[in-house]
Amino acid sequence: MPLLRAEWTKFRTVRSWVTGMGVAALLMVLVALLAGASSDQKGAPPVPVGPGGEPVTDSYFLVHKPLTGDGSVTVAVSALRSNVPKGPGDLRPGVVPWAKAGLIVKESTRQGSSYAAVMVTGKHGVRMQDDYVNDTAGPPGPVSAGSPRWLRLDRSGTEVTGYASSDGRHWTEVGTARVSGLGSTVRVGLFVASPPAVEGLGTTGSVSTAVFTDLRLRGERTTGGGWSGEQLGAGSPTFAGYPDDGSGSFTRSGGRITVTGAGDIAPAVRESLPTGGTLRDILTGTFGALIAVIVVGALFITSEYRTHMIHLTLAADPRRSRVLVAKAVVLGGVTFVAGLAGALLAVPLGERLARANGVYLFPVASSTGIRVAFGTAALLAAASVLALALGAVLRHSAAAVTTAVVVIVVPYLLTAVPFMPAGVADQLARVTPAAGFAVQQTLVRYEHVASHYTPYHGYYPLAPWAGLAVPAGYAVAGLVVAAVLLRRRDA
């Protein structure tokens, strides 16, 4: 305890060190205010929100009619073809793995309303999906004129069951969804969706066409009118639109129905909602705070070597490892408090300004917000302790700060470069201290949504606490090496 008190006294009596910690916290707040104030999306169309409160993409071509009460709808899909642009006005056949064509029962045509659907896809076989986030795999394989797929949806109250068949007689249950948002009258029918195709480092719009036959609708009460077709969500911020020379359409010739559509019905991810903000965006000031605490951490010990005060420190307590640990505890504790104060101030202020300017923020649970704040503080503490260890090893301020920046900051900058190959970025976010930024991750990766799930877009390969464990491990390893050298070398 006396050793901790002595190190704390040293720290608080050096004005530049205390100021450095204050600057770290202030940077987080100022950057959050700047991020919130500089964003202006006032007047932008609202982001559709699903039943669970998550942002969604709810834009596709729908052929529908009302159904009151229980009933079923059946159809055969004999083709699903996709086209992607290879140049301006140049649409060519391509593969869109999550292009979708099938049957849907939806609360209404309002974006974000509850639904259940059974569908064929470009490369993932038959799927049963409901309320955007739920996905169940069915029979695999593509469809063609020689190998069509029959689909059926049965509605009983709030329960919807999807089936698939290869001949229209023998049915396999794909899944059952309890869709609580369905009322007594729903919209039922065919849909075609074609999300942007992932190509290289970006995405490109796509359009898909499906051919349906043998459409049958049975129910307690259906209208006698015909089927109507429309593009849902044409003005939605999560709809990428149609490629040049592409458009939605619905034609019927005898028993054959051809539907062309674009868009998707799925949760929104960062690429489908690029204007959406996250807590990580608000806490961009963590980068500047990181440099500040690295400098203070290195100086906390290198200044003693420069002024030869280290002799007095080690004379007062010759147990050198204990001295180093005491410094790490004091430094880590002070950094944690400064980082936590900065995060707790930055987040609500930045959120308030961003929302006032019309920015949609990806929602997070209160527990996630707490994890981000405390995790950010712990990340800064680990970085400062690692800088301290490097200072004890190198005994030179400039060398220690430079090394810490190269080890901690440079990998983070590389993962934040949009042109960095995904494999390289993921590896850097696994094995370097930059992995600690995973603690700020709030976005969800969805297996049934194709996207670039990279650190640049806010998706890290490690879970938040596992990512934080990486810089913490570096800090502990650095302290061990520093303690060994401190015992073996002259002060």
N, C-alpha and C positions, 0 to 999 in steps of 0.2 A: 504493500500500500504506500509506504513512503516513496518508493521508486516511481510509482504512477503519479503521485502528487508532484514529485520533482519534475517529471517530464511535462506534466500539464502546466506547471508554473513556467517552464521554459517556453512552451508553445504560446501561452496567452500573453506573455510579456514581449513577444516579438510582433510588433504591429503589422509588419508586412505579411506574416503568416496568417494572422487573424483576418487581415484585409483580403488576402487571397481566397480564403474560404467564403467570405462575404461576397466577393466578386463571383465565385462559382455559383452561389445561390441566386445572385442578382441576374447573372447571364441567363439562367433558366427562365426567370420571370420575364425579363425584357424580350427574349426571343419569342416566348409564348404570346406576349402582347403584340409583338410585331406580326407574328403569324396570324393571329386572330384579326388584327386591324387591316392587314394588307389583302385579305381575301374578301372579294365582293361578288356574291352570287344572288343578290337581291333580284327578285323577279324571275328567277329560274324555276322551271316546272318542278313540282314536288317529287321527291323520290318515293316510289311505291314501297310500302312496308307490308310484310307478310303477317300471318296470324301470330307468330312468335315475337313480333317486334323487330325482326331483322330486315334490312333492305333487300329487295328482290328485283330480279329481272322478270317482267311479266308482259312480254311483247311477242306476239306470234300471230299467224293467220288462223282464224277460228271460223268454222262452219257450224252453226248451232241452231237450236230451237229450244223452247221451254219444255220442261217435264215437271208435272206436279205429282207428288207422292212417289211411291216406289216404282221401279222399272228397270229395264236393261237395254243396252245398245250394243250391237254387234256389227263388225265390219271386217273385210279382208283387205290386207295391204299387199299389193303385188309389185310395188316399186318404190324406192326411195333414192333419189339421185341428188347430188349436191354439186354446186358450181362455186368456184372461188375466183376472184379477179387476178389475172396475171399482168395486168396493165390497165390503163384508163380505157374503160369500155370494152375490155377483153375478158369475158367470163369463160372459164374453161372447167371441164369436169374435174372434181377433186374430192378428197375424203374429208368429211367433217365428222369425227367420231361420235359427237353427241348431238348430231342432227336427229330430230325427233318427229315421228308421225304416228298418230294413233287416236285414241278416244279419251274424252275428258268429261267429267262431271264437275261443274264449277258453281259456286254460290251465286255469282253474277259476273258480268263482264267488267266489273270494277277492278282496277289493278290492285293486286295484293290480296284479293278475296280467296277464301279457302277452296281447295279443289282436290280431286284424286284423278289420276290418269294412268292408262296402260298404253304402252307405245313400243314401236320398233325404233332402233337407233342405227346410226351409221356404222359403228363398229362394236357396240356393246350389247348386241342382242336385244331381247325384249326386257323392258323395265317397267316396274310399277312405282310411281312417284306420287307423293301427296304433300301439300302445304310447303312446297319448295325445298325443304331440307331433308325430306325422307326419301330414300331410294332403295328399292329391292330388286335384285337381279332375277330374271326369268330365263327361259330357254335361249341359248346362244345362237349366233349365226345371222347372216344378212337375209334380206328378202329379195325376191326376183319374180319375174313372170312364171318361171318354172318351179319356184319354191315360195309361194305366198305364205303369209302368216295371218291367221284369223285372230282377232282380238275381241274381248267382251268385257263390259263393265256392268255389274249388278249393283243397284242401289237399294238398300233396305234401311230406311231412317237415316241415321248418320253414318252407317256402315257401308263402305263401298269395297267390292271385291273385284279384282282383275283376273282375267283368264287369258290363256293363249292356246292356240291349236294349229297344227300343221295341215289339217284337213277339214276343219269346220264341224267335226263330229265328236272327236275325242279331245276333251279339254283338260288343261293343266292349270291349277290355281297358281298365280304368280304372287299374290299378296292381298291382304285385307287392310284397309285403312279406316280408322274412325275419324271422320271429318266433322268436328263439332260445329263448324260454321255454316253447314248446309241448312237452308230453310226448307219449307214445304215445296216451294217451286225453285228449280235450279235450271241452269243452262247446261245442255248436254249436246255433244257432237264431236266433230273431227277437228284436229289441229295439226299444223306443221310449224315447227320451229327450227331455226338454223343459226346457232350461235357463231360468233366470229371464230375463224380457224386460227390455231396457234401456229405461226410460221416464223422460224428464226428467233429474233429477239422481240418480236411484236405479234400482233394479231391482224388479221384481215377479214373484212366482212364476207359473208357467204349467203347463199340462197339455196333452198332445197325444194324439190318437187316430189310429191307422193301421189301414187295412184291407188284409189280405194274402189272396192266393189262390194256388192252384197250388203249394203247398209240397211240395217233393220233396227227399229226402235219400238219397244213395247213398254207400256206403263199404265198406271192407273188413269192418267189423263194427260194426253198430249194434244197440242193444237193441230188443227187440220192444215195450217199454212205450210209453205215450203221452207226449205233450209235457207238461211241467210249467212253470207260470208262477210267478214271484216277483219282488218288488221288492228289488233289490240295494241294499245300503248305506243302509238306512232310518235307522240311527242314526249315520251318518257326520257329522262336523262340516262337511264340504263339501257336504252335501245340504240344500237350502233347504226341502225338504218339498213337500207338495201344497197348493195354495190351498184355502180353505174350500169345501166341497162337491165337492172333487176327490179322486179316489183311483185307484190303479192297478188294472187288471183285465185279464182274458184270457178271451175267450169264443170258442167254435168252433161253427159251424153249417154242417154239410155241408163244403164245401171253402172256406168263408169264415172267416177268423180276424181278430178285432178285438182290438187291444191298446191299452190306454191307459197312459201312463206319464209320469213327471216326472223331473227330475234331468238329469245329463249324464255323458258319458264323454269326458273331456278333461283337459288340465292345469289345476290350480287356479291362479286368479289372486287378487288381493287381495280383490275383492268376494265371490268364492266361498269364501274362507278368511279372513274378517275378523279371526279370533282369531290368525292367524299373525303372527309378528314378523319384522322385517328389521333389517339393520345400520343402516339409516337411522333406525329407531326408537331403537336403542341410542345412536346418535350425535345424538340430539335436542339435547344440550348444545352442539352446534356453534353454535346460535343465540345462546346466552349468550356463548360464546367470541368470536363475531363482534363483538358489541358491545364487549367488553373490548379486543380488538385494534384496533378502530376508534378508541377513545378514546386508546390508547397511540400509535397511528400519527399521529393529528392532533397530540397534545401533543409528539411528538418534534421537531416544527419550530415549532409556534406558541408553545411556551414560550420559545424563543429570541427570537422577536419580542417577547414580553411582557417579557422581562428585558433586551432589547437585546443579548443575547449573540450575536445573528446578525452584528453588526458585527465582532466578534472572529473569528467563523468565516470570514466572507468575506474578512477582512483576511489571515488565515493562508493562504488559497488563493483568490485572486480569480477562479478559473475556476468560476463559480457552478454551471454545469451539472454539473460533476464533483462538487461538494459535494452536490448533490441526488441524484445517482446513488449516491454513497457512502452517504448516509442510507438510500436505498431498499434497497441491498444488505444493509446491517446490519439494518435493520428487517425486511425480508422473510426474511432468514436466521434471525433470532431467532424470528420468528413461526412459521416453518415447523417449526423444532425443537420449539417448545412445542406446536404443533398435532399434530405427529407423536407426541410423547410422550403427549399426552392421548388420541389415538385408539388408540394401541397398548395403552394401559392400559385404556381404557374398553371396547373391544370384547370381549376375553376375559372380563373381570369381569362385564360386563352379560350376555353370553351364558350364562355359568355360572349366574348367579342366575336368569335367565329359564327355562332348562331345568330347574333345580332346582324351580321352581314350576310345572312342567308345560306351559310355553309352547312351542309348535312354532315354530321359526325356519326361514324359507325358506332352503334350503341355498345356499351359494355356493362356488365354487371358491377354492382358496388364492390364485390369481392375482387374483381379483376382490377378495378381502379386502385384499390388498396395495394394489390400486388405490384402494380406498375410503379406506384409512388415509393413503396418500401424497397422494391427491387432496384429502382434507379439509384436510390441512396446507397444501397449495398454495392452496386456496380462501381460507383464513384469511390466508395471506401476501399474496395479491392484494388482499384487502380492506384490510389494513393499509397497503399501499403506496398504494392509491387514497386512503385517508384522509390519508396523508402529502401526496400531491399536492394534495388539496383544502386542506389546511392551508397549503401554500406559496402557493396562489392566494388564499385568503381572509384569511390572516394572523390569524385569530381562532379560538380554540379552540372556543367554543360553536357558532359558525357552521359550522366545518369538521365537527365531530362531527354536528351536526344534518343537514347536507347529506349526509354519508356514510350516515347512518341512513336518510334518505329515499331515497337512490339504491340502497342495497344491501339494507337490512333490510325496508323497507316492501313492495317487490315480492315478497320471499319470503313475508311474512305474507299477502299477497293470494293467492298461489298455494296457500297452505295452508288457505284458507277453503273449506269443502266446498260452499258455495252459489255460489261464483264460477263463471260460465259457462266451459265447457271451452275455448272459443275464446280467451277473454280470458286465462285461466290459461296456456294454451300460448304465447300471444304474449309474456306477461311472462317466461315461462321460456325464451324465445328471445333477446330483445333487451335484457334488463336483467341486471345482475350476478347476479340470482337464478338465472340459467341455470347458474351454477357448481355448484349443488346436484345437478345431474345426475351429478356424479362419485360421489355416494353411491347411485346407482341400482343395485339388484341384481335387481329383478324383470324377468321376461321378458314381452314383449307377444306374444300369439299371435293370428294373423289368424283362426283358426277358433274363437275364443272371444270372444263379445260381452261387453264390459265397458266401464266408464268408465276409459280409460287417461289419467288426468290427473295432474299433479304432486301433487295432494292424496292420491291413492292410491299414489304412489310411482313413477309412470311419467312421464318427461320427454320432450319432443319432440326433444331433441338427444342425441346419443351422449355418454357420460361425458366424454371428453377434449375434444370439441367444445364441450360446455357450459362446461367449465372455461376454455376459451380466451376466452369472452366477458368474465368479470371481469378476466382477465389483459389483454385488449385495452383495457378501460376504464382499468386501472392504467397501462398504457404510454401511452395517450393523455393521461391526466391528468398524467403526468410530463413529457410533451412540452410541454403547455400551461404547466405550472408553470415549466419551464426557460426558456421564452421570456419569460414575465412576470418571472422572477427576474433575467434579464439586462437587461430594459428598465426595471425599476423600481428606485428607491432602496431600500436595505435599511431 
